[in-house]
């Protein structure tokens, strides 16, 4: 049995949520800036295609459906999905194990079309 030290709340000065969010935003901006524009356009179209299907999906599904190829770096996915979410095309639908063998079933976000999400809430 493994025991883990747990604190009831973050220790002051150790965890800075604002700094974490700022670093995330900076990293995503850098990823977007260095993304091949042809891939970005193809990825956006792939995301919109999956969103229109009304199903929950993840990045691996875009490749499995032959809608877009692999980016030059895995960091490009996050920037692409965040841009689509900010544009209102998709919304978070939770988390699931990645379907990609290369990431050993790590946890990833799953998404659905924003229009379908609105219908489900109605």
QUIRALIN-V465626 format. One record per helix or strand of 3 or more residues. SS is the DSSP state (@ for helix, = for strand). FROM is the first residue (numbers start at 1). TO is the last residue. Records with the same first field share a line. If there is no record, write none. Layout:
BEGIN
SS: FROM-TO + FROM-TO
END
This chain:
BEGIN
@: 17-33 + 37-52 + 59-64 + 75-86 + 101-103 + 114-121
=: 90-97 + 107-113
END
